[in-house]
Amino acid sequence: MRLQDVCLSQTLPSHFHSQISIWHPGYIRGEDTMLSLPCLDEVGPADETDEEVDDGKREARLGQASYGVHFGTMLLACQVVAGNSFGTAYLSYDRRGNHKVQLAPHGILTHNHYFLHVPQSADDSDTTSYAVTPNFQEWRFPEALPTPWHSIGITPRDTKPSCIISGRTKTEKAHLIPQSQDKWYTDNAMCDYSQDAHSVYNSVDNVVQLRVDLHRIFDDRAFALVPKVDAEGRQHTVVHFFSTTNNAGDAAFWHHNQKVHSLWHRSSCLPDLL
């Protein structure tokens, strides 16, 4: 009889402790960090990076980068925080915004910090005086989704209820928009996107099946479902971890950049609620 080996806890790679930060150019150093994401996206031989870009600050480099952060995901997170500034906000290597990041959306950021700029006038003379959305309650749902959400491909549909990430059948119902945000759901007229469901509680489009531990981590906002392009240029909904702390690291090790499959009773997740 062949016995399986003892299962031990997973030792996390060193890059799980590295982060890339986004700084607000209008604030002094020490008060300018807007967000930081862990370097979990592996740099493959065909991936475009900014590793060779000389920003004039050698200490701002992560060294020989094997991991970084997906540029499209980082920029999108910044644009949301900056009041849905899709199409206008950009990242730069310098506080003045003269040295813009020039990467394709599927490229990988490798420097340890960047500045977020949001033009406040037609001539781009002011890109630093923008406001920051302080929390989810203050964020307004955009009138139109960013471009990547319009081209997400349909993934295989499971034949029975299962976790959309792991495929395990022992699951719980997880709410994409938290149940605690029913007022936000109403204030933003989310019923327009969810089969006229007037409450976050009775919206079937707001529910996905997740494995119990992944449900807990998702409720802690350690990861989100975002669009990313595969090697063949097809857009998929994948898991992207924003944190590797508080027990999220083990899940990130196994599931970061994992494609999610469609819900068992529908062709795909409702992109407006992701």
C-alpha positions as CSV (number, residue, x, y, z in Angstrom):
1,M,0.0,0.0,0.0
2,R,1.3,3.4,-1.0
3,L,0.9,6.0,1.8
4,Q,0.9,9.7,1.2
5,D,3.5,11.9,2.9
6,V,2.8,14.0,5.9
7,C,1.4,17.5,4.9
8,L,3.4,20.3,6.4
9,S,2.8,24.1,6.3
10,Q,4.1,25.8,3.2
11,T,7.2,28.0,3.5
12,L,6.4,31.2,1.6
13,P,9.0,32.4,-1.0
14,S,11.0,35.5,-0.1
15,H,9.3,37.6,-2.8
16,F,6.0,37.3,-0.9
17,H,7.6,39.9,1.5
18,S,8.5,42.4,-1.2
19,Q,6.0,45.1,-2.1
20,I,5.6,47.9,-4.7
21,S,4.1,51.1,-3.4
22,I,2.2,53.9,-5.0
23,W,2.9,57.4,-3.8
24,H,0.8,60.6,-4.1
25,P,3.0,63.3,-5.6
26,G,1.1,66.0,-3.7
27,Y,2.0,64.8,-0.3
28,I,5.3,64.9,1.6
29,R,7.3,61.7,1.9
30,G,6.1,59.7,4.9
31,E,2.5,60.7,4.2
32,D,2.3,59.9,0.5
33,T,1.8,56.1,0.4
34,M,-1.6,55.4,-1.2
35,L,-1.3,51.6,-1.5
36,S,1.2,48.8,-1.7
37,L,0.8,45.4,-3.4
38,P,3.0,42.3,-2.9
39,C,5.3,41.2,-5.8
40,L,3.5,38.0,-6.8
41,D,3.5,38.1,-10.6
42,E,6.3,36.1,-12.0
43,V,8.3,37.6,-14.9
44,G,8.4,35.1,-17.7
45,P,10.7,35.1,-20.7
46,A,8.0,36.7,-22.9
47,D,6.8,39.3,-20.3
48,E,7.4,43.0,-20.8
49,T,8.9,44.7,-17.7
50,D,10.4,48.1,-16.9
51,E,13.4,46.5,-15.2
52,E,15.8,48.2,-17.6
53,V,14.3,51.7,-17.1
54,D,16.7,54.0,-15.4
55,D,14.8,56.3,-13.1
56,G,18.0,57.9,-11.8
57,K,17.5,56.3,-8.4
58,R,19.3,53.0,-8.2
59,E,17.9,52.5,-4.6
60,A,14.4,52.5,-6.1
61,R,15.1,49.3,-8.0
62,L,14.1,45.8,-6.8
63,G,17.3,44.4,-8.2
64,Q,17.2,41.5,-10.7
65,A,13.5,41.2,-10.8
66,S,11.9,37.7,-11.0
67,Y,8.6,39.0,-9.7
68,G,6.6,42.2,-9.8
69,V,3.1,43.5,-10.0
70,H,0.8,43.3,-13.1
71,F,0.7,46.8,-14.5
72,G,-2.9,46.7,-15.6
73,T,-4.1,45.6,-12.1
74,M,-2.0,48.1,-10.3
75,L,-3.1,51.0,-12.5
76,L,-6.7,50.0,-12.3
77,A,-6.6,49.9,-8.5
78,C,-5.0,53.4,-8.5
79,Q,-7.6,54.8,-10.9
80,V,-10.4,53.5,-8.6
81,V,-8.9,55.1,-5.6
82,A,-8.5,58.3,-7.5
83,G,-12.2,58.6,-8.2
84,N,-12.5,56.3,-11.3
85,S,-10.0,58.2,-13.3
86,F,-9.9,55.6,-16.1
87,G,-8.2,56.8,-19.2
88,T,-6.5,59.8,-17.5
89,A,-4.5,58.6,-14.5
90,Y,-1.0,57.4,-15.1
91,L,2.1,56.2,-13.2
92,S,5.5,57.8,-13.3
93,Y,8.9,57.2,-11.9
94,D,9.3,60.8,-10.6
95,R,7.2,63.2,-8.5
96,R,6.8,65.7,-11.3
97,G,5.3,63.1,-13.6
98,N,7.8,63.8,-16.4
99,H,9.0,60.2,-16.7
100,K,5.8,58.2,-17.4
101,V,5.6,54.4,-17.1
102,Q,5.4,53.1,-20.7
103,L,4.2,49.5,-20.5
104,A,1.5,47.5,-22.1
105,P,-1.4,46.7,-19.7
106,H,-0.2,43.1,-19.3
107,G,3.4,44.2,-18.5
108,I,5.0,43.8,-15.1
109,L,6.1,46.6,-12.8
110,T,9.5,46.0,-11.1
111,H,10.5,49.2,-9.3
112,N,9.7,49.5,-5.6
113,H,7.6,52.6,-5.9
114,Y,5.8,54.8,-8.4
115,F,3.9,58.1,-8.4
116,L,0.2,58.3,-9.4
117,H,-0.7,61.4,-11.5
118,V,-4.3,62.5,-12.4
119,P,-4.5,65.5,-14.8
120,Q,-6.7,68.2,-13.3
121,S,-6.6,70.4,-16.4
122,A,-6.5,70.1,-20.2
123,D,-2.8,71.0,-20.4
124,D,-1.7,68.5,-17.7
125,S,-0.2,71.4,-15.8
126,D,-1.6,70.1,-12.5
127,T,-1.5,66.3,-11.9
128,T,-1.0,66.3,-8.2
129,S,-3.9,68.0,-6.5
130,Y,-6.4,65.2,-7.0
131,A,-8.5,63.8,-4.2
132,V,-8.4,60.2,-2.9
133,T,-11.5,58.1,-2.2
134,P,-11.0,57.2,1.5
135,N,-13.1,54.1,1.7
136,F,-15.6,51.8,-0.2
137,Q,-18.6,53.7,1.2
138,E,-17.5,56.9,-0.5
139,W,-16.7,55.3,-3.8
140,R,-19.2,55.7,-6.6
141,F,-19.8,52.9,-9.1
142,P,-18.6,54.1,-12.5
143,E,-21.0,54.7,-15.4
144,A,-19.0,52.5,-17.7
145,L,-16.6,49.6,-16.9
146,P,-12.9,49.8,-17.8
147,T,-12.1,48.3,-21.2
148,P,-10.7,44.9,-20.1
149,W,-14.0,44.0,-18.5
150,H,-15.7,44.1,-21.9
151,S,-13.7,41.3,-23.4
152,I,-13.5,38.6,-20.7
153,G,-13.8,35.2,-22.2
154,I,-16.3,32.5,-21.1
155,T,-14.7,29.8,-18.9
156,P,-15.7,26.2,-18.6
157,R,-18.8,25.6,-16.5
158,D,-18.7,23.1,-13.7
159,T,-21.3,20.4,-13.7
160,K,-22.1,20.8,-10.1
161,P,-21.8,23.6,-7.4
162,S,-18.2,24.0,-6.6
163,C,-15.7,26.7,-5.5
164,I,-15.0,28.9,-8.5
165,I,-11.3,29.0,-7.6
166,S,-10.3,25.6,-6.3
167,G,-13.1,23.4,-7.7
168,R,-13.8,21.9,-4.3
169,T,-17.4,21.0,-3.6
170,K,-17.5,21.9,0.1
171,T,-18.3,25.6,-0.3
172,E,-20.1,28.5,1.1
173,K,-22.0,31.4,-0.5
174,A,-19.8,34.4,-0.7
175,H,-21.1,37.9,-1.5
176,L,-19.1,39.9,-4.1
177,I,-20.5,43.1,-2.6
178,P,-20.5,42.6,1.2
179,Q,-23.8,42.2,2.9
180,S,-22.7,45.1,5.2
181,Q,-22.8,47.4,2.2
182,D,-26.5,47.3,1.4
183,K,-26.8,51.1,1.6
184,W,-24.0,51.4,-0.9
185,Y,-25.8,48.9,-3.1
186,T,-28.9,51.0,-3.0
187,D,-27.2,54.4,-3.3
188,N,-25.4,53.3,-6.4
189,A,-28.6,51.7,-8.0
190,M,-26.8,48.4,-8.4
191,C,-30.2,46.8,-9.1
192,D,-29.8,48.1,-12.6
193,Y,-27.0,45.5,-13.1
194,S,-28.6,42.7,-11.1
195,Q,-31.9,41.6,-12.5
196,D,-33.8,44.3,-10.5
197,A,-32.7,42.9,-7.2
198,H,-33.2,45.9,-4.8
199,S,-31.0,44.6,-2.0
200,V,-27.5,43.1,-1.7
201,Y,-29.2,40.2,0.2
202,N,-31.4,39.0,-2.7
203,S,-29.2,39.6,-5.7
204,V,-28.3,36.2,-7.2
205,D,-25.7,37.9,-9.3
206,N,-23.9,39.0,-6.2
207,V,-23.2,35.4,-5.0
208,V,-20.4,33.0,-5.8
209,Q,-19.4,29.7,-4.3
210,L,-16.1,29.7,-2.5
211,R,-14.2,27.1,-0.4
212,V,-14.6,28.0,3.3
213,D,-11.1,29.3,3.9
214,L,-11.1,31.3,0.6
215,H,-14.5,32.8,1.6
216,R,-12.9,34.1,4.9
217,I,-9.9,35.5,3.1
218,F,-12.1,37.1,0.4
219,D,-14.2,38.8,3.1
220,D,-10.9,40.2,4.5
221,R,-10.4,41.7,1.1
222,A,-7.1,39.9,0.6
223,F,-7.8,39.2,-3.0
224,A,-10.1,40.3,-5.9
225,L,-11.1,38.9,-9.3
226,V,-9.5,40.9,-12.1
227,P,-9.1,40.6,-15.9
228,K,-5.7,39.4,-17.2
229,V,-4.4,38.3,-20.6
230,D,-2.9,34.8,-21.1
231,A,0.0,34.0,-23.3
232,E,-2.3,33.6,-26.3
233,G,-3.8,37.1,-25.8
234,R,-7.1,35.9,-24.3
235,Q,-8.7,37.8,-21.4
236,H,-9.6,35.8,-18.3
237,T,-11.0,36.5,-14.9
238,V,-8.2,35.5,-12.4
239,V,-7.5,35.8,-8.7
240,H,-5.1,38.6,-7.7
241,F,-3.9,38.8,-4.1
242,F,-3.5,42.2,-2.5
243,S,-2.1,40.8,0.7
244,T,-0.1,37.9,2.0
245,T,-0.6,38.5,5.7
246,N,-3.0,37.1,8.2
247,N,-3.1,33.6,6.7
248,A,-3.6,34.9,3.2
249,G,-0.1,33.9,2.2
250,D,-0.7,30.2,1.9
251,A,-3.8,30.8,-0.3
252,A,-1.8,33.3,-2.4
253,F,0.9,30.6,-2.9
254,W,-1.6,28.2,-4.4
255,H,-4.1,30.5,-6.1
256,H,-2.6,33.8,-7.2
257,N,-3.3,34.2,-11.0
258,Q,-5.6,31.2,-10.9
259,K,-8.3,31.4,-13.5
260,V,-11.8,31.1,-12.1
261,H,-14.5,29.0,-13.7
262,S,-18.0,30.0,-14.3
263,L,-20.8,29.6,-11.8
264,W,-22.6,26.3,-12.1
265,H,-26.0,27.8,-12.9
266,R,-24.8,30.7,-15.1
267,S,-22.4,31.2,-17.9
268,S,-20.1,33.6,-16.1
269,C,-19.8,35.9,-13.1
270,L,-21.5,39.3,-13.5
271,P,-18.5,41.5,-14.3
272,D,-20.2,44.7,-13.0
273,L,-20.1,43.3,-9.5
274,L,-16.4,42.1,-9.5
